[in-house]
Amino acid sequence: MNDEIVIDIHDTTIEVKSQTGKKVFNLGDVFSINETELSKEYASQASLYAYFAQLSAFADHSVMIKDLSRDQEYARADEACRAELERNNKKYTEAVVKSMILQDVDYDKAYKRHAQAVYDASLLKSIVRALEQRANMLISLGSHLRHEDSMTGMNIRERQFTDSVENAKKIMKDRVK
């Protein structure tokens, strides 16, 4: 049973499982900012953040479930190991029992499922943090562009161009007289 949330991550793409099915995202596209379409970027940021935050919460829930399942498998293996040792009239220490549990195939599978769930949750939390940074960058970029726009006429090149146009108009006006 494939119950992983992060199905695959390769180079810059990530495939995730959600309640609606599998989705593939190019992380380069997710985090890129198109400065020419800031309105679109602002509009999509909240939903993108919410989607990955929901996946992150789903992954945290999965970790808790896998943690419980791993603990239950440990308890089952512990009980089975002790019963086997007692059936064979063998003396044992806690270290021997623990060693047998760690070699148990079902416990190993439960442990690996838990480790994968922890990895998925950590990866999705990192993406959510990166989306928070992206939101801050959008805010800064918007502020910078507004500031730049309010500085119209302050650019030296623009002022030189405006001065040369005015100078050309004056010369043409003087020639007409």
C-alpha positions, -999 to +999 in steps of 0.1 A: +000+000+000+015+033-010+004+057+017+032+082+012+022+118+008+053+128-012+052+103-039+083+114-058+107+143-058+132+146-086+153+176-095+127+204-092+095+185-094+075+170-066+046+146-068+022+147-039-009+128-029-039+147-017-076+139-011-083+147-047-055+125-062-020+129-073-005+163-084+029+171-098+044+206-092+075+221-106+091+238-076+109+262-098+075+274-111+059+274-077+086+297-063+093+319-093+078+354-095+067+370-127+073+407-121+052+416-151+021+400-137+023+408-100-015+410-096-017+373-107+012+364-084-005+381-054-038+364-062-023+329-065+000+332-034-026+326-007-042+296-024-008+281-031+003+286+005-030+272+018-027+241-005+008+232+007-001+241+043-030+216+041-006+190+027+018+197+055-010+192+081-020+160+064+016+149+066+018+157+103-014+136+108+002+108+089+033+109+111+011+105+142-007+076+127+025+059+116+041+066+150+012+048+167+014+019+142+051+016+147+047+015+185+019-011+182+041-033+159+069-030+184+046-042+212+034-071+191+069-081+182+080-078+218+052-101+229+059-126+201+097-127+209+092-133+246+066-160+239+090-177+215+119-175+240+098-189+268+084-217+246+120-227+239+129-224+276+156-199+268+168-173+293+169-138+279+177-102+287+160-071+275+188-065+251+181-099+235+144-091+232+151-057+217+176-072+192+149-097+181+123-070+177+147-048+156+151-078+133+114-084+130+102-079+094+069-063+103+084-039+128+111-030+102+083-021+077+064-001+102+096+017+112+104+026+076+068+038+069+072+061+099+105+074+087+091+081+053+062+100+069+086+121+089+105+129+058+074+139+039+062+161+067+096+178+070+098+184+032+063+199+031+071+221+061+101+234+042+080+242+012+055+260+033+083+281+049+097+288+014+062+300+004+062+323+034+094+338+022+080+341-013+051+361+001+075+384+018+094+388-014+062+397-032+055+423-006+090+438-009+089+437-047+055+454-048+068+481-024+099+486-045+079+489-077+055+514-060+085+534-047+101+533-082+069+545-098+065+574-074+100+584-082+091+592-119+112+621-131+139+613-106+158+590-129+188+608-143+184+593-178+147+602-179+156+637-168+183+639-195+158+627-221+131+651-210+156+680-211+168+671-246+132+669-258+125+703-243+157+717-258+147+703-292+113+720-289+130+753-280+153+751-310+124+743-333+104+772-319+133+796-323+138+786-359+101+792-367+103+828-355 
